[in-house]
Amino acid sequence: MYCKSCGRKLNHAVRCICLSRSPLNRLEICLLFAIMVFLPVLAYSNTEGAFIRYFKNITLYFSGFLLTISIASVIRKRSYTAFIFGCHQYISRTLKHSERSISICSRCAGIYIGIIFSILWVHLDVSLYYFLLLSIPMLMDGMLQCKTSYESNNSIRLITGFLSAPTILLTYSAFWYGLCNVLLFIT
């Protein structure tokens, strides 16, 4: 038996955990958004105005948040990680573990793993410009798939997602750092 929404193979009495079959309720969505807003503000309160320190705090807090969400996803049998990443959950693009597909695509899985490893990268005091360069392979892969008949495989998606994770965190940090500065300036 297969899920009609995502195509995942189902066991006898198990419901599919894709967002189409098991959508999150309003309370779960509000809670996730509240945490996504609270984390940057909390990180800003501990930085004393320095962006590099803020970036390190965001990396630490967001990695802890993702690990917590992963545990909650397993316990509640819900796809919180797919919601956080905005994952399409196509079965052809997901990684398989013991003949079962995980709930997020391989690129999102790479980003997830990369965010966890970003804790190490950030503390190596690497220039932020190198993080921007790391996103080029994902941008090239995505553009080639969009504009040509080229179709990448899950290994390439996993690697390019992993490499772009620091850039995604850097963009997230820059947005919230700027917003916090503007809000503090207004008040």
Backbone as JSON, one array per atom type, in Angstrom:
{
  "sequence": "MYCKSCGRKLNHAVRCICLSRSPLNRLEICLLFAIMVFLPVLAYSNTEGAFIRYFKNITLYFSGFLLTISIASVIRKRSYTAFIFGCHQYISRTLKHSERSISICSRCAGIYIGIIFSILWVHLDVSLYYFLLLSIPMLMDGMLQCKTSYESNNSIRLITGFLSAPTILLTYSAFWYGLCNVLLFIT",
  "N": [[0.84, -1.17, 0.0], [0.51, 2.24, -0.79], [1.13, 5.72, -0.1], [-1.17, 8.1, -1.22], [-0.55, 10.73, -1.66], [2.27, 11.28, -1.52], [3.57, 8.98, -2.38], [4.98, 7.2, -0.81], [5.85, 3.99, 0.49], [3.7, 2.19, 2.56], [3.41, 0.62, 5.75], [1.35, -1.97, 7.2], [-0.68, -0.83, 9.11], [0.17, 1.74, 9.35], [0.13, 5.24, 9.2], [0.97, 7.64, 6.71], [3.59, 10.04, 7.12], [3.85, 12.34, 5.69], [3.38, 15.84, 4.92], [1.06, 16.29, 3.49], [-0.67, 14.21, 4.13], [-0.67, 14.15, 6.9], [-1.23, 16.84, 8.11], [0.0, 19.68, 9.94], [-1.46, 20.95, 12.94], [-3.1, 24.06, 13.89], [-2.11, 25.0, 16.34], [0.41, 23.72, 16.53], [1.7, 24.86, 14.3], [1.69, 27.6, 15.0], [3.25, 27.48, 17.33], [5.73, 26.58, 16.3], [6.37, 28.76, 14.61], [6.51, 30.79, 16.55], [8.73, 29.99, 18.02], [10.67, 30.17, 16.03], [10.78, 32.91, 15.75], [11.39, 33.75, 18.33], [13.94, 32.64, 18.9], [15.94, 34.14, 17.32], [15.69, 36.66, 18.56], [16.37, 36.09, 21.19], [19.01, 35.26, 20.76], [20.06, 37.7, 19.92], [19.92, 39.24, 22.21], [22.06, 38.34, 23.67], [24.41, 39.2, 22.46], [25.64, 41.72, 22.48], [25.73, 43.48, 20.35], [27.58, 42.67, 18.32], [28.0, 41.28, 15.14], [29.28, 38.86, 14.36], [29.39, 37.39, 16.73], [26.65, 37.17, 17.15], [25.94, 35.62, 14.92], [27.24, 33.23, 15.58], [25.8, 32.56, 17.91], [23.19, 32.24, 16.82], [23.65, 30.04, 15.18], [24.25, 28.06, 17.08], [21.85, 28.04, 18.67], [19.89, 27.49, 16.7], [20.7, 25.01, 15.74], [20.35, 23.43, 18.04], [17.58, 23.73, 18.24], [16.75, 22.41, 15.87], [17.57, 19.79, 16.44], [15.92, 19.25, 18.63], [13.4, 19.47, 17.4], [13.6, 17.33, 15.65], [13.59, 15.14, 17.4], [11.04, 15.5, 18.49], [9.56, 15.08, 16.16], [9.93, 12.36, 15.71], [8.83, 11.23, 18.05], [6.16, 12.21, 18.03], [5.38, 11.4, 15.54], [5.2, 13.13, 13.33], [5.82, 15.48, 10.69], [7.7, 17.71, 11.35], [10.2, 18.73, 10.65], [10.09, 18.85, 7.86], [8.21, 20.84, 7.56], [9.54, 23.07, 8.71], [11.68, 23.41, 6.91], [10.28, 23.82, 4.6], [9.89, 21.77, 2.78], [9.39, 19.88, -0.22], [8.96, 17.15, -0.26], [9.09, 15.09, -2.24], [8.94, 11.77, -3.24], [10.77, 10.59, -4.98], [13.02, 12.06, -4.56], [13.91, 11.68, -2.02], [15.93, 10.35, 0.65], [16.62, 6.96, 1.48], [16.16, 4.76, 4.21], [16.65, 1.7, 5.51], [14.84, 0.66, 3.61], [12.78, 2.45, 3.89], [11.54, 5.66, 3.25], [12.86, 8.78, 4.29], [11.36, 11.67, 5.89], [11.98, 14.08, 4.67], [13.37, 15.68, 1.74], [16.43, 14.88, -0.06], [18.1, 17.15, -0.41], [17.17, 18.92, 1.58], [17.76, 17.3, 3.75], [20.54, 17.36, 3.59], [20.97, 20.08, 4.1], [19.99, 20.18, 6.7], [21.82, 18.46, 8.07], [24.11, 19.92, 7.54], [23.59, 22.3, 8.93], [23.72, 21.42, 11.55], [26.45, 20.67, 11.6], [27.49, 23.16, 11.22], [28.01, 24.38, 13.6], [30.59, 23.61, 14.23], [32.01, 24.69, 12.03], [31.58, 27.46, 12.31], [32.96, 28.11, 14.61], [35.56, 27.92, 13.82], [36.49, 30.29, 12.98], [36.34, 31.15, 10.29], [36.3, 33.19, 7.39], [33.35, 35.05, 6.6], [32.8, 35.34, 3.94], [33.66, 33.02, 2.69], [31.67, 31.27, 3.42], [29.61, 32.2, 1.84], [30.55, 31.49, -0.68], [30.3, 28.75, -0.54], [27.67, 28.2, -1.16], [27.39, 28.28, -3.87], [27.61, 25.79, -5.42], [25.05, 24.58, -4.89], [23.3, 26.5, -5.91], [24.04, 26.45, -8.62], [23.41, 23.78, -9.29], [20.64, 23.74, -8.81], [19.76, 25.71, -10.65], [20.6, 24.58, -13.09], [18.95, 22.3, -13.17], [16.49, 23.55, -13.3], [16.54, 25.08, -15.67], [17.45, 23.43, -17.74], [17.45, 20.1, -19.19], [18.75, 18.57, -17.41], [19.05, 16.37, -14.66], [19.75, 16.08, -11.39], [21.21, 13.79, -8.97], [20.36, 12.13, -5.85], [22.61, 12.05, -4.19], [24.2, 14.21, -5.03], [22.41, 16.26, -4.45], [22.28, 16.02, -1.66], [24.94, 16.64, -0.92], [25.27, 19.27, -1.97], [23.29, 20.58, -0.52], [24.31, 20.26, 2.06], [26.68, 21.78, 1.87], [25.65, 24.33, 1.47], [24.41, 25.06, 3.82], [25.71, 26.73, 5.87], [25.54, 29.23, 4.58], [22.81, 29.61, 4.42], [22.19, 29.82, 7.13], [23.69, 32.12, 7.62], [22.33, 34.04, 6.07], [19.81, 33.98, 7.33], [20.62, 34.87, 9.85], [21.61, 37.45, 9.22], [19.29, 38.74, 8.34], [17.64, 38.72, 10.68], [19.32, 40.01, 12.49], [19.57, 42.56, 11.38], [16.86, 43.32, 11.52], [16.4, 43.28, 14.3], [18.17, 45.33, 15.05], [16.95, 47.53, 13.78], [14.48, 47.57, 15.09], [15.3, 48.1, 17.72], [16.4, 50.61, 17.3], [14.15, 52.1, 16.67], [12.7, 52.01, 19.05]],
  "CA": [[0.0, 0.0, 0.0], [1.29, 3.46, -0.95], [0.46, 6.99, 0.18], [-1.66, 8.7, -2.46], [0.0, 12.08, -1.8], [3.71, 11.36, -1.76], [4.04, 7.75, -2.99], [5.76, 6.36, 0.11], [5.3, 2.68, 0.81], [3.2, 2.17, 3.92], [3.22, -0.67, 6.4], [-0.06, -2.36, 7.31], [-1.59, 0.11, 9.77], [0.89, 2.98, 9.6], [-0.22, 6.39, 8.37], [2.11, 8.36, 6.16], [3.89, 11.24, 7.88], [4.04, 13.52, 4.84], [2.53, 16.96, 5.34], [-0.23, 16.2, 2.81], [-1.52, 13.23, 4.82], [-0.68, 14.47, 8.33], [-0.92, 18.26, 8.24], [0.16, 20.18, 11.29], [-2.61, 21.75, 13.36], [-2.78, 25.48, 14.07], [-1.28, 25.18, 17.53], [1.77, 23.32, 16.18], [2.24, 25.87, 13.39], [1.94, 28.82, 15.79], [4.37, 27.21, 18.22], [6.96, 26.56, 15.51], [6.67, 30.13, 14.2], [6.9, 31.54, 17.73], [10.11, 29.62, 18.34], [11.52, 30.72, 14.96], [10.92, 34.35, 16.02], [11.99, 33.93, 19.65], [15.36, 32.29, 18.87], [16.81, 35.27, 16.92], [15.64, 37.74, 19.57], [17.17, 35.59, 22.3], [20.41, 35.32, 20.35], [20.46, 39.1, 19.85], [20.08, 39.77, 23.57], [23.32, 37.86, 24.23], [25.53, 39.48, 21.55], [26.23, 43.03, 22.71], [25.83, 44.22, 19.1], [28.56, 42.17, 17.36], [27.34, 40.35, 14.23], [29.92, 37.54, 14.38], [28.91, 36.7, 17.93], [25.25, 36.87, 16.89], [25.93, 34.5, 13.98], [27.61, 32.03, 16.35], [24.67, 32.24, 18.77], [22.11, 31.72, 15.98], [24.04, 28.69, 14.76], [24.1, 27.18, 18.24], [20.44, 27.94, 19.04], [19.12, 26.86, 15.64], [21.08, 23.59, 15.73], [19.62, 22.82, 19.15], [16.16, 23.72, 17.86], [16.53, 21.34, 14.9], [17.68, 18.49, 17.13], [14.69, 19.1, 19.42], [12.3, 19.23, 16.46], [13.77, 15.97, 15.15], [13.13, 14.22, 18.44], [9.58, 15.65, 18.54], [9.01, 14.46, 14.95], [9.93, 10.9, 15.91], [7.9, 10.9, 19.13], [4.78, 12.53, 17.64], [5.15, 10.89, 14.19], [4.79, 14.27, 12.5], [6.94, 15.94, 9.87], [8.04, 19.08, 11.71], [11.38, 19.17, 9.9], [9.65, 19.21, 6.5], [7.53, 22.14, 7.67], [10.54, 24.09, 8.97], [12.45, 23.64, 5.7], [9.42, 24.03, 3.43], [10.29, 20.69, 1.89], [8.35, 19.36, -1.12], [8.8, 15.75, 0.12], [8.93, 14.16, -3.36], [9.49, 10.46, -2.9], [11.92, 10.3, -5.84], [14.16, 12.86, -4.12], [14.2, 11.44, -0.61], [16.86, 9.28, 0.99], [15.96, 5.79, 2.05], [16.83, 4.11, 5.34], [15.99, 0.4, 5.73], [13.75, 0.62, 2.63], [11.77, 3.46, 4.2], [11.98, 7.0, 2.91], [12.76, 9.75, 5.38], [10.27, 12.61, 5.62], [12.43, 15.26, 3.93], [14.15, 15.36, 0.54], [17.87, 14.76, 0.2], [18.71, 18.47, -0.27], [16.82, 19.4, 2.92], [18.54, 16.5, 4.69], [21.9, 17.91, 3.56], [20.94, 21.36, 4.81], [19.82, 19.83, 8.12], [23.11, 17.96, 8.57], [25.04, 21.04, 7.45], [23.32, 23.24, 10.02], [24.28, 20.81, 12.77], [27.9, 20.79, 11.5], [27.88, 24.58, 11.19], [28.54, 24.73, 14.92], [32.05, 23.46, 14.13], [32.54, 25.63, 11.04], [31.51, 28.83, 12.81], [33.98, 28.32, 15.64], [36.89, 27.9, 13.21], [36.77, 31.67, 12.61], [36.47, 31.26, 8.84], [35.68, 34.41, 6.87], [31.97, 34.87, 6.18], [32.77, 35.28, 2.48], [33.79, 31.62, 2.3], [30.35, 30.67, 3.56], [28.84, 32.58, 0.65], [31.04, 30.67, -1.8], [29.84, 27.36, -0.39], [26.32, 28.03, -1.7], [27.42, 28.29, -5.34], [27.23, 24.5, -6.03], [23.61, 24.35, -4.82], [22.67, 27.41, -6.86], [24.29, 25.93, -9.97], [22.65, 22.54, -9.46], [19.22, 24.1, -8.92], [19.52, 26.43, -11.91], [20.72, 23.62, -14.19], [17.74, 21.48, -13.19], [15.35, 24.39, -13.67], [16.65, 25.64, -17.02], [17.82, 22.42, -18.74], [16.87, 18.77, -18.94], [19.63, 17.92, -16.43], [18.41, 15.93, -13.42], [20.8, 15.63, -10.48], [20.82, 12.64, -8.15], [20.21, 12.43, -4.42], [23.93, 12.28, -3.58], [24.57, 15.59, -5.33], [21.51, 17.13, -3.68], [22.7, 15.95, -0.26], [26.21, 17.36, -0.77], [25.07, 20.71, -2.19], [22.54, 21.07, 0.64], [25.25, 20.31, 3.19], [27.6, 22.9, 1.67], [24.96, 25.63, 1.52], [23.82, 25.29, 5.14], [26.21, 27.93, 6.54], [25.02, 30.42, 3.91], [21.4, 29.75, 4.83], [22.25, 30.37, 8.49], [24.2, 33.48, 7.53], [21.23, 34.86, 5.58], [18.84, 34.03, 8.43], [21.21, 35.72, 10.89], [21.69, 38.83, 8.75], [17.93, 39.28, 8.33], [17.16, 38.98, 12.04], [20.22, 41.0, 13.11], [19.13, 43.86, 10.88], [15.53, 43.61, 12.06], [16.56, 43.62, 15.73], [18.78, 46.67, 15.12], [15.94, 48.51, 13.4], [13.49, 47.64, 16.16], [15.93, 48.79, 18.85], [16.57, 52.0, 16.93], [12.83, 52.73, 16.72], [12.24, 52.13, 20.44]],
  "C": [[0.89, 1.24, 0.0], [0.46, 4.69, -0.6], [0.06, 7.62, -1.14], [-1.06, 10.08, -2.7], [1.47, 12.09, -2.2], [4.29, 10.09, -2.39], [4.86, 6.87, -2.09], [5.04, 5.04, 0.36], [4.91, 2.65, 2.28], [3.17, 0.75, 4.46], [1.74, -0.89, 6.63], [-0.95, -1.28, 7.91], [-0.95, 1.47, 10.0], [0.4, 4.06, 8.65], [1.04, 7.05, 7.88], [2.32, 9.65, 6.95], [4.12, 12.47, 6.99], [3.03, 14.6, 5.23], [1.16, 16.93, 4.65], [-1.19, 15.29, 3.57], [-1.66, 13.53, 6.31], [-0.35, 15.94, 8.52], [-0.81, 18.67, 9.71], [-1.08, 21.0, 11.66], [-2.16, 23.18, 13.65], [-1.88, 25.74, 15.27], [0.18, 24.83, 17.23], [2.44, 24.36, 15.27], [2.59, 27.15, 14.15], [3.13, 28.63, 16.71], [5.7, 27.22, 17.47], [7.35, 27.98, 15.06], [7.12, 30.98, 15.39], [8.35, 31.24, 18.1], [11.07, 30.2, 17.3], [11.72, 32.23, 15.12], [11.65, 34.58, 17.34], [13.5, 33.65, 19.64], [16.26, 33.45, 18.43], [16.83, 36.41, 17.93], [16.47, 37.34, 20.78], [18.66, 35.66, 21.97], [20.91, 36.76, 20.33], [20.71, 39.67, 21.25], [21.4, 39.35, 24.21], [24.54, 38.25, 23.4], [26.25, 40.78, 21.8], [26.54, 43.74, 21.39], [26.82, 43.71, 18.07], [27.93, 41.09, 16.47], [27.97, 38.96, 14.28], [29.46, 36.74, 15.59], [27.44, 36.31, 17.78], [25.12, 35.66, 15.97], [26.27, 33.19, 14.7], [26.46, 31.6, 17.26], [23.5, 31.64, 17.97], [22.41, 30.28, 15.56], [23.84, 27.7, 15.91], [22.63, 26.96, 18.59], [19.63, 27.18, 17.98], [19.45, 25.37, 15.53], [20.37, 22.84, 16.86], [18.13, 22.71, 18.87], [15.87, 22.59, 16.88], [16.63, 19.95, 15.53], [16.43, 18.22, 17.96], [13.51, 18.78, 18.53], [12.39, 17.81, 15.9], [13.27, 14.94, 16.15], [11.61, 14.29, 18.54], [8.92, 15.0, 17.33], [8.92, 12.94, 15.09], [8.89, 10.51, 16.95], [6.45, 11.09, 18.68], [4.4, 11.99, 16.27], [4.55, 11.97, 13.28], [6.03, 14.77, 11.75], [7.24, 17.42, 10.14], [9.22, 19.59, 10.9], [11.0, 19.56, 8.47], [8.95, 20.56, 6.52], [8.54, 23.27, 7.85], [11.31, 24.43, 7.69], [11.59, 23.98, 4.49], [9.67, 22.99, 2.37], [9.11, 20.2, 1.05], [8.04, 17.89, -0.86], [8.54, 14.8, -1.05], [9.63, 12.85, -3.03], [10.73, 10.14, -3.73], [13.18, 11.04, -5.39], [14.48, 12.68, -2.65], [15.2, 10.32, -0.45], [16.1, 8.15, 1.64], [16.83, 5.22, 3.16], [16.04, 2.85, 5.65], [14.72, 0.3, 4.87], [12.59, 1.53, 2.97], [12.34, 4.82, 3.86], [11.87, 7.9, 4.13], [11.77, 10.83, 4.97], [10.69, 13.88, 4.91], [13.29, 14.83, 2.75], [15.64, 15.37, 0.87], [18.55, 16.12, 0.33], [18.41, 19.05, 1.12], [17.57, 18.6, 3.99], [19.98, 17.0, 4.74], [21.98, 19.23, 4.29], [20.84, 21.12, 6.31], [21.15, 19.38, 8.73], [24.14, 19.09, 8.58], [24.83, 22.06, 8.55], [23.88, 22.71, 11.33], [25.81, 20.95, 12.76], [28.38, 22.23, 11.48], [28.4, 25.05, 12.54], [30.07, 24.64, 14.89], [32.65, 24.49, 13.19], [32.61, 27.05, 11.58], [32.62, 29.1, 13.82], [35.41, 28.21, 15.11], [37.34, 29.3, 12.78], [37.11, 31.81, 11.13], [35.77, 32.54, 8.4], [34.26, 34.12, 6.37], [31.84, 34.79, 4.67], [32.92, 33.84, 1.97], [32.46, 30.89, 2.41], [29.48, 30.99, 2.35], [29.27, 31.76, -0.56], [30.53, 29.23, -1.74], [28.44, 27.14, -0.97], [26.29, 27.96, -3.21], [27.08, 26.92, -5.94], [25.73, 24.23, -5.99], [22.87, 25.25, -5.81], [22.85, 26.92, -8.3], [23.46, 24.68, -10.25], [21.16, 22.85, -9.64], [18.9, 24.79, -10.23], [19.62, 25.49, -13.1], [19.47, 22.74, -14.3], [16.53, 22.27, -13.67], [15.37, 24.77, -15.14], [16.98, 24.62, -18.11], [17.13, 21.1, -18.42], [17.71, 17.97, -17.94], [18.83, 17.57, -15.16], [19.51, 15.4, -12.5], [20.3, 14.44, -9.66], [20.81, 13.03, -6.67], [21.54, 12.68, -3.73], [24.38, 13.72, -3.81], [23.7, 16.55, -4.54], [21.92, 17.17, -2.21], [23.97, 16.78, -0.04], [26.01, 18.87, -0.94], [24.24, 21.33, -1.07], [23.44, 21.24, 1.85], [26.17, 21.53, 3.07], [26.92, 24.25, 1.83], [24.39, 25.97, 2.89], [24.38, 26.52, 5.86], [25.7, 29.23, 5.9], [23.58, 30.67, 4.29], [21.35, 30.33, 6.25], [22.74, 31.82, 8.49], [23.11, 34.44, 7.06], [20.17, 35.06, 6.65], [19.34, 34.98, 9.52], [21.22, 37.18, 10.47], [20.31, 39.49, 8.76], [17.5, 39.66, 9.74], [18.04, 39.99, 12.78], [19.81, 42.4, 12.68], [17.79, 44.26, 11.44], [15.6, 44.0, 13.54], [17.18, 45.0, 15.9], [17.79, 47.76, 14.79], [14.92, 48.68, 14.52], [14.06, 48.34, 17.41], [16.13, 50.27, 18.56], [15.25, 52.77, 17.04], [12.4, 52.97, 18.15], [13.14, 52.93, 21.29]]
}
